């Protein structure tokens, strides 16, 4: 589990990896049925060259992260056990 505080408002957010989330859900009577680690691979940009360049690099990083399972979003389906 990664404590993101005080990086982002509202300062009480926690980031989970699949294993930590599975343990937490199990503790409260749930089981994970599906896990997907994914980030939207297209980063929007303005028409400025530097912004387009940065967005292009960030988009490629998101694509690699999606392929390696290291992206920033964790989508989980769980059901009560």
Residue frames as a rotation matrix with the C-alpha (Angstrom) as fourth column:
UNK 1
0.592 0.806 0.000 0.00
0.806 -0.592 0.000 0.00
0.000 0.000 -1.000 0.00
UNK 2
-0.534 -0.744 0.401 1.31
0.759 -0.631 -0.161 3.46
0.373 0.219 0.902 -0.89
UNK 3
0.223 0.561 -0.797 0.36
0.799 -0.574 -0.181 6.45
-0.559 -0.596 -0.576 1.23
UNK 4
-0.041 -0.175 0.984 -0.08
0.866 -0.497 -0.052 9.39
0.498 0.850 0.172 -1.16
UNK 5
0.905 0.413 -0.099 -0.53
0.398 -0.745 0.535 11.89
0.147 -0.524 -0.839 1.69
UNK 6
0.084 0.749 -0.657 0.05
0.306 -0.647 -0.699 14.80
-0.948 -0.142 -0.283 1.66
UNK 7
-0.821 -0.504 0.268 0.74
0.373 -0.118 0.920 14.74
-0.432 0.856 0.285 -2.07
UNK 8
-0.720 0.621 0.309 -2.86
0.212 -0.226 0.951 15.10
0.660 0.750 0.032 -3.20
UNK 9
-0.676 0.639 0.367 -5.86
-0.716 -0.453 -0.531 16.80
-0.173 -0.622 0.764 -1.68
UNK 10
0.585 0.459 0.668 -7.86
-0.414 -0.540 0.733 15.66
0.697 -0.706 -0.126 0.32
UNK 11
-0.231 -0.876 0.423 -4.80
-0.836 -0.043 -0.546 14.08
0.497 -0.480 -0.723 2.00
UNK 12
-0.042 0.213 0.976 -6.43
-0.752 0.636 -0.171 10.81
-0.658 -0.742 0.133 2.99
UNK 13
0.737 0.307 -0.602 -5.92
-0.664 0.496 -0.560 8.82
0.126 0.812 0.570 -0.20
UNK 14
-0.013 -0.736 0.677 -4.08
-0.464 0.604 0.648 5.52
-0.886 -0.306 -0.349 -0.33
UNK 15
0.147 -0.032 -0.989 -2.82
-0.956 0.251 -0.151 3.70
0.253 0.967 0.006 -3.38
UNK 16
0.387 0.065 0.920 -3.11
-0.491 0.859 0.145 -0.09
-0.781 -0.507 0.364 -3.42
UNK 17
-0.660 -0.447 -0.603 -1.38
-0.748 0.466 0.473 -2.81
0.069 0.764 -0.642 -5.35
UNK 18
0.046 0.778 -0.627 -3.49
-0.570 0.536 0.623 -5.88
0.821 0.328 0.468 -6.19
UNK 19
-0.351 -0.235 -0.906 -2.09
0.444 0.810 -0.382 -7.95
0.824 -0.536 -0.180 -3.32
UNK 20
-0.993 -0.044 -0.109 -2.70
0.117 -0.476 -0.872 -5.30
-0.013 -0.879 0.478 -0.63
UNK 21
-0.472 0.881 -0.040 -6.22
-0.868 -0.456 0.194 -4.66
0.153 0.126 0.980 -1.91
UNK 22
-0.034 0.422 -0.906 -6.97
-0.208 0.884 0.420 -8.40
0.978 0.202 0.058 -1.97
UNK 23
-0.688 -0.288 -0.666 -5.89
0.555 0.382 -0.739 -8.67
0.468 -0.878 -0.103 1.70
UNK 24
-0.938 0.345 0.021 -8.01
-0.296 -0.770 -0.566 -5.65
-0.179 -0.537 0.824 2.70
UNK 25
-0.222 0.902 -0.371 -11.08
-0.850 0.008 0.527 -6.91
0.478 0.432 0.765 0.85
UNK 26
-0.194 0.088 -0.977 -10.69
0.151 0.987 0.059 -10.40
0.969 -0.136 -0.205 2.29
UNK 27
-0.940 -0.221 -0.259 -10.47
0.292 -0.132 -0.947 -8.91
0.175 -0.966 0.189 5.81
UNK 28
-0.691 0.714 -0.112 -13.90
-0.554 -0.623 -0.553 -7.34
-0.465 -0.320 0.826 5.23
UNK 29
-0.157 0.674 0.722 -15.57
0.025 0.734 -0.679 -10.38
-0.987 -0.088 -0.132 3.68
UNK 30
0.725 0.367 -0.583 -14.98
-0.536 -0.230 -0.812 -9.81
-0.432 0.901 0.030 -0.04
UNK 31
0.046 -0.734 0.677 -13.12
0.478 0.611 0.630 -11.67
-0.877 0.295 0.379 -2.73
UNK 32
-0.208 -0.196 -0.958 -11.67
-0.655 -0.700 0.285 -10.10
-0.726 0.687 0.017 -5.84
UNK 33
0.453 0.439 0.776 -13.15
0.278 0.758 -0.590 -11.55
-0.847 0.483 0.221 -9.02
UNK 34
0.586 -0.277 0.762 -11.38
0.774 -0.088 -0.627 -9.38
0.241 0.957 0.162 -11.58
UNK 35
0.372 -0.558 -0.742 -8.35
0.284 -0.692 0.663 -7.08
-0.884 -0.458 -0.099 -11.57
UNK 36
0.527 -0.262 0.809 -7.14
0.813 -0.122 -0.569 -4.80
0.248 0.957 0.149 -14.35
UNK 37
0.096 -0.575 -0.813 -4.25
0.452 -0.702 0.550 -2.34
-0.887 -0.421 0.193 -14.16
UNK 38
-0.037 0.045 0.998 -4.69
0.994 -0.098 0.041 0.23
0.100 0.994 -0.041 -16.87
UNK 39
-0.285 -0.023 -0.958 -4.23
0.244 -0.969 -0.049 3.90
-0.927 -0.248 0.282 -17.72
UNK 40
0.826 0.550 0.125 -5.85
0.298 -0.238 -0.924 5.79
-0.479 0.801 -0.360 -20.58
UNK 41
0.081 -0.947 0.312 -2.98
0.855 0.226 0.466 5.87
-0.512 0.229 0.828 -23.08
UNK 42
-0.037 -0.080 0.996 -3.84
0.793 -0.609 -0.020 9.16
0.608 0.789 0.086 -24.80
UNK 43
-0.219 -0.136 -0.966 -2.74
0.789 -0.607 -0.094 12.34
-0.574 -0.783 0.241 -23.04
UNK 44
0.702 0.538 0.466 -4.43
0.710 -0.575 -0.407 15.51
0.049 0.617 -0.786 -24.37
UNK 45
-0.368 -0.865 -0.341 -2.30
0.799 -0.482 0.360 18.49
-0.475 -0.140 0.869 -25.38
UNK 46
0.507 0.398 -0.764 -2.58
-0.017 -0.882 -0.471 22.06
-0.862 0.251 -0.440 -26.56
UNK 47
0.963 -0.107 0.247 -1.22
0.256 0.083 -0.963 23.13
0.083 0.991 0.108 -29.93
UNK 48
0.591 -0.803 0.082 2.10
-0.797 -0.565 0.211 24.29
-0.123 -0.190 -0.974 -28.41
UNK 49
0.301 -0.543 -0.784 5.04
-0.475 0.628 -0.616 22.15
0.827 0.558 -0.069 -29.60
UNK 50
-0.712 -0.642 0.285 6.44
-0.547 0.251 -0.799 21.53
0.441 -0.724 -0.529 -26.12
UNK 51
-0.206 0.738 0.643 3.04
-0.829 0.218 -0.515 20.49
-0.520 -0.639 0.567 -24.82
UNK 52
0.724 0.457 -0.516 2.46
-0.680 0.601 -0.421 18.13
0.118 0.656 0.746 -27.77
UNK 53
-0.091 -0.850 -0.518 5.93
-0.473 0.495 -0.729 16.64
0.876 0.179 -0.447 -27.30
UNK 54
-0.763 -0.183 0.620 5.38
-0.646 0.185 -0.741 16.08
0.021 -0.966 -0.259 -23.56
UNK 55
0.209 0.929 0.306 1.95
-0.836 0.332 -0.436 14.56
-0.507 -0.164 0.846 -24.21
UNK 56
0.564 -0.061 -0.823 3.42
-0.626 0.618 -0.475 12.24
0.538 0.784 0.311 -26.82
UNK 57
-0.550 -0.818 -0.170 6.10
-0.426 0.449 -0.785 10.99
0.719 -0.359 -0.595 -24.42
UNK 58
-0.605 0.386 0.697 3.54
-0.717 0.116 -0.687 10.58
-0.346 -0.915 0.207 -21.61
UNK 59
0.501 0.816 -0.290 1.25
-0.857 0.419 -0.302 8.64
-0.125 0.399 0.908 -23.96
UNK 60
0.199 -0.514 -0.834 4.06
-0.441 0.713 -0.545 6.22
0.875 0.476 -0.084 -24.80
UNK 61
-0.815 -0.474 0.335 4.87
-0.482 0.233 -0.844 5.78
0.322 -0.849 -0.418 -21.12
UNK 62
-0.111 0.867 0.485 1.19
-0.865 0.157 -0.477 4.95
-0.490 -0.472 0.732 -20.44
UNK 63
0.603 0.333 -0.725 1.22
-0.716 0.626 -0.308 2.38
0.351 0.705 0.616 -23.23
UNK 64
-0.321 -0.799 -0.508 4.32
-0.307 0.596 -0.742 0.68
0.896 -0.082 -0.437 -21.83
UNK 65
-0.775 0.072 0.628 2.84
-0.628 0.027 -0.778 0.77
-0.073 -0.997 0.025 -18.32
UNK 66
0.323 0.946 0.025 -0.32
-0.915 0.319 -0.249 -0.90
-0.243 0.058 0.968 -19.61
UNK 67
0.462 -0.205 -0.863 1.71
-0.486 0.756 -0.439 -3.65
0.742 0.622 0.250 -21.24
UNK 68
-0.511 -0.796 -0.325 3.79
-0.088 0.424 -0.901 -4.27
0.855 -0.432 -0.287 -18.12
UNK 69
0.286 0.722 -0.630 0.97
0.636 0.349 0.688 -4.02
0.717 -0.597 -0.360 -15.57
UNK 70
-0.460 -0.530 -0.712 2.49
0.882 -0.367 -0.296 -0.96
-0.104 -0.764 0.636 -13.90
UNK 71
-0.371 0.393 0.841 -0.08
0.354 -0.777 0.520 1.66
0.858 0.491 0.149 -14.93
UNK 72
-0.917 -0.121 0.379 -1.62
-0.218 -0.643 -0.734 4.10
0.333 -0.756 0.564 -12.49
UNK 73
-0.137 0.952 0.272 -5.22
-0.979 -0.172 0.108 2.84
0.150 -0.252 0.956 -12.33
UNK 74
-0.995 -0.094 0.036 -6.42
-0.101 0.960 -0.262 -0.34
-0.010 -0.265 -0.964 -10.65
UNK 75
-0.178 0.973 -0.145 -9.87
-0.902 -0.103 0.418 -1.54
0.392 0.205 0.897 -11.70
UNK 76
-0.982 -0.185 0.029 -11.26
-0.174 0.844 -0.507 -4.21
0.069 -0.503 -0.861 -9.39
UNK 77
0.101 0.987 -0.126 -14.48
-0.627 0.161 0.762 -6.19
0.773 0.002 0.635 -9.22
UNK 78
-0.940 -0.337 0.052 -15.20
-0.241 0.548 -0.801 -7.87
0.241 -0.765 -0.597 -5.89
UNK 79
0.094 0.984 -0.150 -18.07
-0.329 0.173 0.928 -9.75
0.940 -0.038 0.340 -4.35
UNK 80
0.115 0.036 0.993 -19.02
-0.993 0.008 0.115 -10.63
-0.004 -0.999 0.036 -0.82
UNK 81
-0.693 -0.471 -0.546 -17.62
-0.489 0.863 -0.123 -14.07
0.530 0.182 -0.828 0.04
